[in-house]
Amino acid sequence: MIGFIIAGLVIGALARLIKPGRQNLGIIATLLLGLAGSVIGGAVASLLGTGDMFELNVLGFVVAVVAAVALIGVAESLTSRRRRAPARRF
């Protein structure tokens, strides 16, 4: 389980390095998005038959980083949309 958390942190950090621009995400958000990306990568690798869900392999790692980049992009767009929305006055 600790290895899974460390892998999620590494995957999240790599995804933040790959994604251009500045992200306003903290270390916890990076960890959670990296963990989600690693679960997606493990699931895809397991479906393709290259390994187990929680087994580290090259295909799962690549898919995990790509998924984490996409998740960071979604999280970034959601947080920026909240900040840009003007306050409504009634």
Rosetta silent file (secondary structure, phi, psi, omega in degrees, C-alpha in Angstrom):
SEQUENCE: MIGFIIAGLVIGALARLIKPGRQNLGIIATLLLGLAGSVIGGAVASLLGTGDMFELNVLGFVVAVVAAVALIGVAESLTSRRRRAPARRF
SCORE:     score description
SCORE:     0.000 S_00000001
   1 L     0.000  -38.924  179.133    0.000    0.000    0.000 S_00000001
   2 H   -67.272  -38.118  176.459    2.856    2.385    0.776 S_00000001
   3 H   -63.395  -36.388  177.794    4.444    1.566   -2.582 S_00000001
   4 H   -64.950  -40.542  178.314    1.120    2.348   -4.262 S_00000001
   5 H   -67.036  -42.775  179.306    1.033    5.776   -2.566 S_00000001
   6 H   -65.369  -41.746  177.083    4.640    6.509   -3.534 S_00000001
   7 H   -62.623  -39.514  177.279    3.960    5.433   -7.123 S_00000001
   8 H   -63.272  -39.263  177.695    0.895    7.709   -7.182 S_00000001
   9 H   -66.239  -42.026  178.421    2.971   10.631   -5.961 S_00000001
  10 H   -65.454  -43.650  179.315    5.637    9.979   -8.595 S_00000001
  11 H   -64.498  -42.184  177.061    3.026    9.620  -11.339 S_00000001
  12 H   -62.723  -41.236  178.615    1.282   12.822  -10.205 S_00000001
  13 H   -65.940  -41.768  176.840    4.588   14.709  -10.146 S_00000001
  14 H   -63.560  -39.627  179.352    5.498   13.469  -13.629 S_00000001
  15 H   -64.485  -38.856  177.643    2.074   14.454  -14.906 S_00000001
  16 H   -67.664  -32.671  177.128    2.494   17.964  -13.512 S_00000001
  17 H   -71.151  -36.307 -178.809    5.884   18.229  -15.212 S_00000001
  18 H   -74.180  -39.924 -176.863    4.464   17.057  -18.541 S_00000001
  19 L   -70.228  124.082 -179.218    1.372   19.288  -18.442 S_00000001
  20 L   -73.415  157.642  177.931    2.297   22.773  -19.682 S_00000001
  21 L    89.607  176.934 -178.236    1.412   25.880  -17.742 S_00000001
  22 L   -96.011  129.505  177.356    1.045   26.548  -14.068 S_00000001
  23 L  -104.349  135.636  178.016   -1.234   24.327  -12.044 S_00000001
  24 L   -98.292   59.198  179.729   -2.763   25.581   -8.827 S_00000001
  25 L  -119.865  140.995  178.089   -2.846   22.176   -7.170 S_00000001
  26 L   -84.139 -178.658 -178.039   -1.353   21.235   -3.842 S_00000001
  27 H   -68.071  -34.423  179.345    0.649   18.152   -2.957 S_00000001
  28 H   -67.669  -43.562  177.959   -2.449   16.314   -1.697 S_00000001
  29 H   -64.030  -39.319  177.243   -4.336   16.959   -4.959 S_00000001
  30 H   -62.670  -43.580  178.837   -1.275   15.830   -6.914 S_00000001
  31 H   -62.662  -46.758 -178.136   -1.100   12.646   -4.836 S_00000001
  32 H   -65.660  -41.240  177.752   -4.804   11.887   -5.262 S_00000001
  33 H   -68.870  -35.308  174.766   -4.768   12.525   -9.005 S_00000001
  34 H   -66.199  -39.239  176.165   -1.612   10.415   -9.343 S_00000001
  35 H   -64.681  -42.524  177.852   -3.284    7.602   -7.396 S_00000001
  36 H   -63.267  -41.422  176.892   -6.350    7.827   -9.621 S_00000001
  37 H   -63.203  -38.365  179.790   -4.110    7.764  -12.690 S_00000001
  38 H   -70.857  -32.620  174.996   -2.250    4.733  -11.397 S_00000001
  39 H   -66.601  -43.148  177.905   -5.522    2.881  -10.779 S_00000001
  40 H   -62.694  -44.866  178.642   -6.637    3.695  -14.328 S_00000001
  41 H   -62.259  -41.345  177.657   -3.257    2.611  -15.706 S_00000001
  42 H   -66.293  -37.782  179.040   -3.350   -0.626  -13.724 S_00000001
  43 H   -66.376  -42.810  179.684   -6.891   -1.345  -14.887 S_00000001
  44 H   -65.584  -43.404  179.043   -5.987   -0.784  -18.542 S_00000001
  45 H   -64.235  -37.329  178.261   -2.876   -2.953  -18.239 S_00000001
  46 H   -67.830  -40.031  178.289   -4.908   -5.661  -16.527 S_00000001
  47 H   -65.764  -33.408  178.776   -7.580   -5.533  -19.241 S_00000001
  48 H   -82.029   -7.231  176.637   -4.903   -5.858  -21.925 S_00000001
  49 L    81.294   19.225 -179.239   -3.399   -8.831  -20.104 S_00000001
  50 L   -91.942   -7.677  179.388    0.036   -7.341  -19.502 S_00000001
  51 L   172.760 -178.093  179.356   -0.080   -7.640  -15.737 S_00000001
  52 L   -82.216  164.912 -178.072   -2.075   -7.482  -12.544 S_00000001
  53 L   -57.754  -42.755 -175.447   -3.993   -4.401  -11.381 S_00000001
  54 L  -105.617   21.107  179.333   -1.428   -3.506   -8.700 S_00000001
  55 L   -98.599  134.524 -179.913    1.636   -4.758  -10.546 S_00000001
  56 L   -81.965  120.835  174.341    4.120   -2.217  -11.859 S_00000001
  57 L  -143.503  168.012 -172.033    4.763   -2.594  -15.582 S_00000001
  58 H   -65.492  -47.414 -178.339    5.730   -0.268  -18.409 S_00000001
  59 H   -62.920  -44.199  178.000    2.373   -0.105  -20.174 S_00000001
  60 H   -62.283  -38.400  179.268    0.489    0.506  -16.938 S_00000001
  61 H   -66.058  -44.274 -179.808    2.953    3.223  -15.952 S_00000001
  62 H   -64.520  -45.414  178.667    2.649    5.037  -19.291 S_00000001
  63 H   -64.413  -36.651  178.653   -1.144    4.849  -19.241 S_00000001
  64 H   -63.504  -42.440  179.092   -1.139    6.007  -15.615 S_00000001
  65 H   -66.691  -41.996  178.261    0.906    9.107  -16.456 S_00000001
  66 H   -63.667  -42.684  178.422   -1.313    9.925  -19.437 S_00000001
  67 H   -64.405  -39.707  179.250   -4.438    9.458  -17.309 S_00000001
  68 H   -66.980  -37.298  175.703   -2.977   11.648  -14.555 S_00000001
  69 H   -61.127  -43.967  178.769   -2.177   14.406  -17.092 S_00000001
  70 H   -64.788  -41.795  179.457   -5.791   14.269  -18.264 S_00000001
  71 H   -65.996  -37.032  176.909   -7.085   14.309  -14.683 S_00000001
  72 H   -65.781  -39.522  176.647   -4.883   17.293  -13.817 S_00000001
  73 H   -61.661  -42.175  178.522   -6.254   19.108  -16.862 S_00000001
  74 H   -66.250  -45.411  179.863   -9.821   18.413  -15.733 S_00000001
  75 H   -63.116  -39.412  178.844   -9.085   19.465  -12.162 S_00000001
  76 H   -64.350  -41.917  179.878   -7.366   22.619  -13.380 S_00000001
  77 H   -68.621  -35.445  178.328  -10.330   23.569  -15.575 S_00000001
  78 H   -68.192  -41.774 -179.166  -12.787   22.949  -12.737 S_00000001
  79 H   -72.533  -34.271  179.381  -10.842   25.071  -10.253 S_00000001
  80 H   -73.151  -31.813  178.370  -10.252   27.886  -12.745 S_00000001
  81 H   -66.663  -37.596  178.578  -13.939   27.928  -13.706 S_00000001
  82 H   -67.086  -37.594 -178.610  -14.901   28.413  -10.053 S_00000001
  83 H   -73.612  -32.594 -177.117  -12.498   31.303   -9.656 S_00000001
  84 H   -81.796  -19.016 -176.912  -13.579   33.060  -12.847 S_00000001
  85 L   -67.339  125.106  179.585  -17.314   32.843  -12.191 S_00000001
  86 L   -71.698  152.006  178.221  -18.573   36.266  -11.115 S_00000001
  87 L   -71.742  134.273  179.505  -20.559   36.566   -7.942 S_00000001
  88 L   -86.689  137.483  177.689  -24.263   36.796   -8.569 S_00000001
  89 L  -115.113  135.225  179.185  -26.160   39.614   -6.995 S_00000001
  90 L  -110.592    0.000    0.000  -29.850   39.464   -6.407 S_00000001
